[in-house]
Amino acid sequence: MLPLRHTRRWRFVGAIILLVVLLATMAPAFLFDVRLKQVVSHDKWAHFLAFLILAVWFSGQYARQSYWRLGTALLAFGALIEVCQYASGYRSAEWLDLAADLAGIVVGLLLAVAGAGGWSLRLEEWRRVRNLAGR
């Protein structure tokens, strides 16, 4: 983990985000009031975007050397989601969902390597300087 001032806060928010993603993927489709055709056409994009956001979020708290662990952990989280969906009886598990998760992770980590990584450290520094200037 990067040397962040508010490590516990970052971890707490990250855990909340993971929980929200898990709950959203486990909710029956009728809760979102969408037609089945819309769900099928947007499902893979939703997986891709969710995992891209997760990868960028967590790359903000971890060093570049840890990105392979981060990618592995996020892929395991995607697999856990598919197992939970399979076991639910009202959702279905698909290999293509996991492939969309992986694609989102790869793109997110490429964005991190391109400069988005470590964003939370930069945000903390910006806020620290701003607070010092305001005194």
N, C-alpha and C positions, 0 to 999 in steps of 0.2 A: 504494500500500500504506500502511496505517496505520503510525504510528511505534511499532512493536513492538520490544521488547527482544530477542525470540528469533525474528527473522524467518526465519532459516535453518531452524529447527526447524519452524515453522508451514508453510513451503514443503515441507519434506521429508515431513511427515505428509500434507499435501494431495496430494502426488505419489503417495504410497503408497495413499491412498484412491482416487484416480483409477485407479491400476493394478489395485486389487482390484475395482473396478466393471467395468473392461474385461475382466479375466480371468473374472469371474463371468458376464458376458454372453456370453463366448465359449465357456464350458464346455458340453459336450454335456449335454442335459437328463438323461440317465441317471446322470450323476455326482451329481445331487441326489436320486436315487432317488424321483422323483415320477411320477405318472401324467400322461399327456398332457393329460387333461381338467383336472387341477389347474393345469398350466403355463399353459394357455390362459386359464383364468379368473383367474389371479393375475398374469399377465405384465404387464398394463397398470398394475396397482397397484404392482408392483415397480418399474417404470420411473418412475412418478410419485413414489414415496417416495424412490428413490435420488437423483433429481435435486432433490427438495425438500431432502434432507439435504445434497447437494453445494452448493446455493445458500446455505443457511444457514451451512454450514461456511466457505465462501469469503467470504461477506459479513462474517464475523468479522474478516477480515484486510484488507479493502478499504473505502475511503471510499464514502459514499453516491453521490458523483458518478461512481464507477466501476461502479455496479451494471449499467448498460446494457452495458458491456464484458464484465462477468462473465456476464451472461445470454447474450450473443452467443457467448462462448467455451464456455459449457456446452452451448448448443444445437449448436455445431460439434462438440463432443465426442460428443453424442448421435448426430449424423449420422455421425461416424467409426465409432461402434459399429455402426450399421446397415450401413455399407459393409463393415466387417470381417465382420459376420454373413453378408451376401450373398456375399462372396468365400469364405467358409469351406467352403461346400458341405454342411455339416451343420446350419447354422442358417439361419433365414430373416429377411429384412429386411421391416419393415412401416412404412408411413407412420403408422399409429396408435401405434406405439411412440414415434416422434418427437413426435407430438402429446402423448402422455402425459409425455414428457420436458419438453416446453415448459410443460405445465400445472404440473408439479412445480417448474420454475424460477420461473414467475410467482408461485406461492403462496409459495415459499421467499423470494423477493425482497420480496414484500409483508410477510412476517413480519419480514424484515430492516428494512424501512422503518418498521414498527410498533414496533421497539425491539430486535429480536434482533441487528441489525447491529452490528458492532464488539464483539461479545461477547468476543473473544480479548484485546482491549485491556483491557476491564474485568476479565477473569480475571487477566491479568498484574499489573494494579494491585492487585487483591485479594490475590494471592500476595505481592507486594512489601510491602504493609502488614502482612500476617500475619507475614511473616518478620521485619520490623522490630520488631513487637510481641513476638515470641518471643525476642528477644535480651536 
